[in-house]
Amino acid sequence: MADALGTRSPAVRSTSRIAEVDILRGFALFGILITNVVVATSLWSVVGTREDPVFRFGGTVDLLVRATVDALFAGRFYLLFAFLFGYSFTMQIAAAQRAGASPVRRLMRRCAALMAIGLVHVYLLWIGDILTLYAFLCLTLIALRKLRPRTAVITGVVLYAIWSAWSFIPGSAGLLAFGEFVDLPAISADYTGDFASTFAAQTALAPVFLLLIWFGQGVPSLAMFLIGMAAGKRNLFAEPETLRRWSFRALVIGFGLGLPISAMTFAASMTWWHAPSVIHGLQMLVNPAMTFAYIAAVLLAAQSARLGRRTALLAPAGRMAATNYIAQSVVLMVVYTGYGLALADDIAPLGVIAIALLTFAAQLVLSAWWLRGHAYGPVEWLLRAATYLTVPPWRRLQNAPPGA
């Protein structure tokens, strides 16, 4: 079946997993990890006063690390997660239709479970949680599920463009801008203190940062949900030739628009110049183009005979994306806060990146190992149980594909 835009009905989609989606989820986990650890440890190592906060690590190498994250990571990978959420949304609907079940009821249960997990995550582990936001926005996506692909794309682009307008307004930018809302040096002292002070700070800040995340990422995430849903309705990842043509275009346009702006963002983060507010606004505006360029680069690598096997290593981690996302927060809190070693003010940004790379490498290995014997990751198992109101098999059935 096809609509006027050439969209195949999700109901006829194969029951097999789409490898590209899992690979991209794994890649998104990497970008989210790098962004989160640098942001978190920078905030947890602020010194000075509330009126004049400064980073504890402010040397050239420290600036270089933060500038690289600002220029190439920040603001891109949560958009990638959102795009993949929208794409997977259509797969959830297709699965319900194949089973003769109500997609809305299933999705509502999944949203409720995701919200519950997200609330535990944000109050106990990571104040930058996105699961609660995704659970809430999923309700909007359910209401908009019947939009035609072209309408969904146009709506997403317009939403993002309108939201980006505020970023052109002159004002503070960067991590220290959070000092307008909270006492950063005091937070740093709490998070690098003992377990009790970290727990008290975490639970007190959770509602504040939850609102900040919802405000700052809500509209952009919804925009990418819609674009991802449109891509899912078009079965973008199931059409190799279409995907290849789209990838080359996205690569050229995304990097052509994004890299020059990112270079200026990098220079500003290195304090080589005082960038006008228009640069910050342009960076926000072109972030989705950079995100799609990253997607294109990964997909082209996955289709390459030389790089295909290497990119496939990301897939197991992507199949357990929710589990790995929360596991990253556990490592973050144990290593850098009073929950464990409290090293946020002892390890410079370059060391933080090194630990993050080791963490992600371990997740790749552990995810592949886990899925050899289990059908789902632990968090995915809980989500599936809530979605289907059944008790999924804990161990993988012999000869069954992982995550089937």
C-alpha positions as CSV (number, residue, x, y, z in Angstrom):
1,M,0.0,0.0,0.0
2,A,1.2,3.5,-0.6
3,D,-0.2,7.0,-0.2
4,A,0.0,9.9,-2.6
5,L,3.6,10.6,-1.4
6,G,4.8,7.1,-2.0
7,T,4.7,6.1,1.7
8,R,4.3,2.5,2.4
9,S,2.0,1.7,5.2
10,P,3.8,0.9,8.5
11,A,1.5,-2.1,8.9
12,V,3.3,-4.0,6.1
13,R,6.8,-3.3,7.5
14,S,8.9,-6.4,8.3
15,T,9.1,-7.6,11.9
16,S,12.9,-7.6,11.8
17,R,14.9,-4.9,13.4
18,I,16.4,-2.2,11.3
19,A,20.1,-2.3,11.8
20,E,20.6,1.3,10.8
21,V,18.4,2.5,13.7
22,D,20.3,0.5,16.2
23,I,23.7,1.7,14.9
24,L,22.5,5.3,15.0
25,R,21.2,4.9,18.5
26,G,24.6,3.6,19.5
27,F,26.2,6.6,17.9
28,A,23.8,8.9,19.7
29,L,24.7,7.3,23.0
30,F,28.4,8.2,22.3
31,G,27.6,11.8,21.6
32,I,25.2,12.1,24.6
33,L,27.9,10.7,26.9
34,I,30.6,13.0,25.7
35,T,28.3,16.0,26.0
36,N,26.9,15.1,29.4
37,V,30.2,14.3,31.1
38,V,31.8,17.5,30.1
39,V,28.8,19.6,31.0
40,A,28.3,17.8,34.3
41,T,31.9,17.9,35.5
42,S,32.3,21.5,34.4
43,L,29.2,22.5,36.5
44,W,30.4,20.4,39.4
45,S,33.9,22.1,39.4
46,V,32.9,25.7,39.4
47,V,34.6,28.0,41.9
48,G,34.4,31.7,42.8
49,T,31.2,33.3,43.9
50,R,27.6,33.1,42.8
51,E,28.0,36.5,41.2
52,D,31.3,35.6,39.5
53,P,31.5,31.9,38.9
54,V,34.5,30.5,37.1
55,F,35.6,27.0,36.0
56,R,38.2,25.3,38.2
57,F,39.9,24.0,35.1
58,G,40.5,27.0,32.8
59,G,43.8,26.2,31.0
60,T,44.4,26.0,27.3
61,V,43.8,22.3,27.1
62,D,40.7,22.6,29.2
63,L,39.3,25.3,26.9
64,L,40.2,23.2,23.9
65,V,38.1,20.3,25.2
66,R,35.1,22.4,26.1
67,A,35.4,24.3,22.8
68,T,35.4,21.0,20.8
69,V,32.3,19.8,22.7
70,D,30.6,23.1,22.1
71,A,31.4,23.1,18.4
72,L,30.8,19.5,17.5
73,F,28.6,17.8,20.2
74,A,26.4,20.2,22.1
75,G,22.9,20.6,20.7
76,R,23.3,17.9,18.1
77,F,23.0,14.5,19.8
78,Y,19.8,15.0,21.7
79,L,18.3,16.0,18.4
80,L,19.5,12.7,17.0
81,F,17.9,10.8,19.8
82,A,14.7,12.7,19.2
83,F,14.7,11.9,15.5
84,L,15.2,8.2,16.3
85,F,12.4,8.3,18.9
86,G,10.1,9.6,16.2
87,Y,11.2,7.0,13.7
88,S,10.8,4.2,16.3
89,F,7.3,5.6,17.1
90,T,6.1,4.4,13.7
91,M,7.6,1.0,14.3
92,Q,5.7,0.7,17.6
93,I,2.5,1.6,15.7
94,A,3.3,-1.0,13.0
95,A,3.9,-3.7,15.7
96,A,0.5,-3.0,17.3
97,Q,-1.3,-3.1,13.9
98,R,0.3,-6.4,13.1
99,A,-0.9,-7.8,16.4
100,G,-4.3,-6.4,16.0
101,A,-3.9,-4.3,19.2
102,S,-4.6,-0.6,19.8
103,P,-1.5,1.4,19.1
104,V,-2.7,4.3,21.3
105,R,-3.2,2.2,24.3
106,R,0.2,0.5,23.9
107,L,1.9,3.9,23.4
108,M,0.2,5.4,26.4
109,R,1.4,2.6,28.6
110,R,4.9,3.0,27.2
111,C,4.8,6.8,27.9
112,A,3.7,6.2,31.5
113,A,6.5,3.6,32.0
114,L,9.1,6.0,30.4
115,M,7.9,8.8,32.6
116,A,8.2,6.7,35.8
117,I,11.8,5.6,34.8
118,G,12.7,9.2,33.9
119,L,11.5,10.6,37.2
120,V,13.6,8.1,39.1
121,H,16.6,8.9,36.8
122,V,16.3,12.7,37.2
123,Y,15.8,12.7,41.0
124,L,18.5,10.2,41.8
125,L,21.1,10.2,39.0
126,W,21.2,12.9,36.4
127,I,19.5,16.3,36.4
128,G,19.8,16.6,32.6
129,D,17.5,13.7,32.1
130,I,15.5,13.6,28.8
131,L,13.3,10.6,29.4
132,T,10.6,12.6,31.2
133,L,10.6,15.1,28.3
134,Y,10.2,12.3,25.8
135,A,7.5,10.6,27.7
136,F,5.5,13.9,27.8
137,L,6.1,14.8,24.2
138,C,5.1,11.3,23.1
139,L,1.6,12.2,24.1
140,T,1.7,15.1,21.6
141,L,3.1,12.7,18.9
142,I,0.2,10.3,19.5
143,A,-2.2,13.1,18.8
144,L,-0.3,14.0,15.6
145,R,0.3,10.4,14.5
146,K,-1.9,10.7,11.4
147,L,-0.1,13.6,9.9
148,R,1.1,13.0,6.4
149,P,4.9,12.8,6.1
150,R,5.2,16.1,4.2
151,T,3.0,17.9,6.7
152,A,5.0,16.5,9.6
153,V,8.3,17.6,8.1
154,I,7.0,21.1,7.4
155,T,5.5,21.4,10.9
156,G,8.8,20.2,12.4
157,V,10.9,22.7,10.4
158,V,8.6,25.6,11.3
159,L,8.6,24.7,15.0
160,Y,12.3,24.5,15.2
161,A,12.8,27.8,13.2
162,I,10.4,29.7,15.5
163,W,12.0,28.3,18.6
164,S,15.5,29.2,17.4
165,A,14.5,32.9,17.2
166,W,15.0,33.4,21.0
167,S,18.7,32.3,20.7
168,F,19.4,35.5,18.6
169,I,18.4,37.7,21.6
170,P,21.6,39.1,23.2
171,G,22.4,37.6,26.6
172,S,24.6,35.1,28.4
173,A,25.5,31.9,26.7
174,G,27.4,28.8,27.8
175,L,27.5,26.7,30.9
176,L,28.1,29.6,33.3
177,A,24.8,31.1,32.2
178,F,23.2,28.6,34.6
179,G,24.5,30.8,37.3
180,E,21.5,33.1,36.6
181,F,19.3,30.4,38.0
182,V,21.4,28.6,40.7
183,D,24.4,29.1,42.9
184,L,27.0,27.2,40.9
185,P,29.9,27.2,43.4
186,A,27.5,26.0,46.1
187,I,26.3,23.2,43.8
188,S,29.9,22.2,43.1
189,A,30.7,22.0,46.8
190,D,27.6,19.8,47.4
191,Y,28.3,17.4,44.5
192,T,31.9,16.9,45.5
193,G,31.0,16.5,49.2
194,D,29.6,13.3,50.8
195,F,26.7,11.1,49.8
196,A,24.2,13.1,51.8
197,S,25.1,16.5,50.3
198,T,25.1,15.0,46.8
199,F,21.7,13.4,47.3
200,A,20.3,16.6,48.8
201,A,21.5,18.7,45.9
202,Q,20.3,16.2,43.4
203,T,16.8,16.0,44.7
204,A,16.6,19.8,45.2
205,L,17.8,20.6,41.8
206,A,15.9,18.0,39.9
207,P,12.7,20.0,39.5
208,V,14.6,23.2,38.4
209,F,16.7,21.4,35.8
210,L,13.7,19.3,34.7
211,L,11.9,22.6,33.8
212,L,15.0,24.0,32.2
213,I,15.4,20.9,30.0
214,W,11.8,20.9,29.1
215,F,11.9,24.6,28.1
216,G,15.3,24.4,26.3
217,Q,14.8,21.1,24.5
218,G,11.0,20.6,24.4
219,V,10.2,22.3,21.1
220,P,13.3,21.2,19.2
221,S,12.7,17.6,20.4
222,L,9.1,17.7,19.2
223,A,10.2,19.1,15.9
224,M,12.7,16.2,15.4
225,F,10.0,13.7,16.7
226,L,7.9,14.9,13.8
227,I,10.6,14.7,11.2
228,G,11.6,11.2,12.5
229,M,8.0,10.1,12.3
230,A,7.9,11.3,8.7
231,A,11.0,9.4,7.9
232,G,9.5,6.3,9.6
233,K,6.4,6.6,7.5
234,R,8.5,6.7,4.4
235,N,10.5,3.7,5.6
236,L,13.6,5.7,4.9
237,F,16.0,3.1,6.4
238,A,14.4,0.3,4.4
239,E,15.2,1.9,1.0
240,P,19.0,1.6,0.4
241,E,19.1,3.6,-2.8
242,T,16.9,6.4,-1.5
243,L,18.9,6.4,1.7
244,R,22.2,6.6,-0.2
245,R,21.0,9.6,-2.3
246,W,19.6,11.3,0.8
247,S,22.8,10.7,2.7
248,F,25.1,12.4,0.2
249,R,22.8,15.5,0.1
250,A,22.5,15.7,3.9
251,L,26.3,15.3,4.2
252,V,27.1,18.2,1.8
253,I,24.3,20.5,3.0
254,G,24.8,19.8,6.7
255,F,28.5,20.2,6.9
256,G,28.5,23.0,4.3
257,L,26.2,25.0,6.6
258,G,27.3,23.8,10.0
259,L,31.0,23.6,9.9
260,P,31.7,27.3,9.3
261,I,29.4,28.3,12.1
262,S,30.9,25.6,14.4
263,A,34.3,27.0,13.6
264,M,33.2,30.4,14.9
265,T,31.6,28.8,17.9
266,F,34.9,27.0,18.6
267,A,36.9,30.3,18.3
268,A,34.5,32.0,20.7
269,S,34.7,29.1,23.2
270,M,38.5,29.4,23.0
271,T,38.1,33.1,23.9
272,W,39.9,34.0,20.6
273,W,37.1,36.5,19.9
274,H,33.9,37.8,21.5
275,A,31.2,36.4,19.2
276,P,28.1,38.4,18.7
277,S,24.8,36.9,19.7
278,V,23.9,36.2,16.1
279,I,26.6,33.5,16.0
280,H,24.9,31.7,18.9
281,G,21.6,32.0,17.1
282,L,23.0,30.7,13.9
283,Q,24.6,27.8,15.7
284,M,21.2,26.8,17.1
285,L,19.6,27.2,13.7
286,V,22.1,24.9,11.9
287,N,22.3,22.3,14.6
288,P,19.7,20.0,12.9
289,A,21.6,20.3,9.6
290,M,24.7,19.1,11.5
291,T,22.7,16.3,13.1
292,F,21.5,15.1,9.7
293,A,25.1,15.3,8.4
294,Y,26.2,13.1,11.3
295,I,23.4,10.6,10.5
296,A,24.4,10.6,6.8
297,A,28.1,10.0,7.7
298,V,27.2,7.1,9.9
299,L,24.9,5.5,7.4
300,L,27.4,5.9,4.6
301,A,30.0,4.3,6.8
302,A,27.6,1.4,7.6
303,Q,27.1,0.8,3.9
304,S,30.8,0.8,3.2
305,A,32.6,-2.5,2.7
306,R,35.6,-1.2,4.7
307,L,33.8,0.5,7.6
308,G,30.5,-1.5,7.8
309,R,31.8,-4.0,10.3
310,R,33.1,-1.2,12.6
311,T,29.9,0.7,12.6
312,A,28.0,-2.5,13.2
313,L,29.8,-2.6,16.6
314,L,27.5,0.2,17.7
315,A,24.3,-1.8,17.1
316,P,24.2,-3.9,20.4
317,A,24.6,-0.7,22.5
318,G,21.8,0.9,20.4
319,R,19.5,-2.0,21.0
320,M,20.0,-1.3,24.7
321,A,19.9,2.5,24.4
322,A,17.7,3.2,27.5
323,T,19.7,0.8,29.7
324,N,23.0,2.3,28.5
325,Y,21.8,5.8,28.9
326,I,21.0,5.2,32.5
327,A,24.2,3.2,33.0
328,Q,26.2,6.2,31.8
329,S,24.5,8.3,34.5
330,V,25.4,5.7,37.1
331,V,29.1,5.9,36.1
332,L,29.0,9.6,36.0
333,M,27.6,9.9,39.5
334,V,29.8,7.3,41.0
335,V,33.0,8.6,39.6
336,Y,32.5,12.4,39.9
337,T,30.1,13.0,42.8
338,G,29.7,12.2,46.5
339,Y,27.8,9.1,45.5
340,G,31.2,7.6,45.0
341,L,34.7,9.0,44.4
342,A,33.7,12.7,44.1
343,L,36.4,13.4,41.5
344,A,34.7,16.3,39.6
345,D,37.1,18.9,40.9
346,D,40.1,16.6,40.6
347,I,40.0,15.4,37.0
348,A,40.5,17.9,34.2
349,P,38.2,17.9,31.1
350,L,40.8,15.8,29.0
351,G,40.8,13.1,31.7
352,V,37.0,13.2,31.8
353,I,36.9,12.6,28.0
354,A,39.4,9.6,28.5
355,I,37.1,8.1,31.1
356,A,34.1,8.6,28.9
357,L,35.8,6.8,26.0
358,L,36.6,3.9,28.3
359,T,33.0,3.8,29.5
360,F,31.6,3.7,26.0
361,A,34.1,1.0,24.9
362,A,33.0,-1.0,27.9
363,Q,29.3,-0.5,27.0
364,L,29.9,-1.8,23.5
365,V,31.5,-4.9,24.8
366,L,29.0,-5.5,27.6
367,S,26.0,-4.8,25.4
368,A,27.2,-7.4,22.8
369,W,27.8,-9.9,25.6
370,W,24.4,-9.3,27.3
371,L,22.4,-9.7,24.1
372,R,24.0,-13.0,23.3
373,G,22.0,-14.4,26.2
374,H,19.1,-12.0,26.7
375,A,16.4,-10.7,24.5
376,Y,16.4,-7.2,25.8
377,G,18.3,-4.8,28.1
378,P,17.0,-4.5,31.6
379,V,15.3,-1.2,31.1
380,E,14.0,-2.3,27.7
381,W,12.6,-5.3,29.4
382,L,10.6,-3.1,31.8
383,L,9.4,-0.9,29.0
384,R,8.2,-3.9,27.0
385,A,6.5,-5.4,29.9
386,A,4.6,-2.2,30.5
387,T,3.8,-1.7,26.8
388,Y,2.5,-5.2,26.2
389,L,1.2,-6.0,29.7
390,T,3.0,-9.3,29.6
391,V,6.2,-10.7,31.1
392,P,8.7,-10.8,28.3
393,P,11.3,-13.6,28.3
394,W,14.3,-12.7,30.3
395,R,16.7,-15.0,28.5
396,R,16.9,-15.0,24.7
397,L,15.3,-18.0,23.0
398,Q,17.8,-20.1,21.1
399,N,18.3,-19.0,17.5
400,A,16.2,-15.9,18.0
401,P,17.7,-12.6,16.9
402,P,18.7,-10.2,19.7
403,G,15.9,-7.8,20.6
404,A,13.4,-9.5,18.3
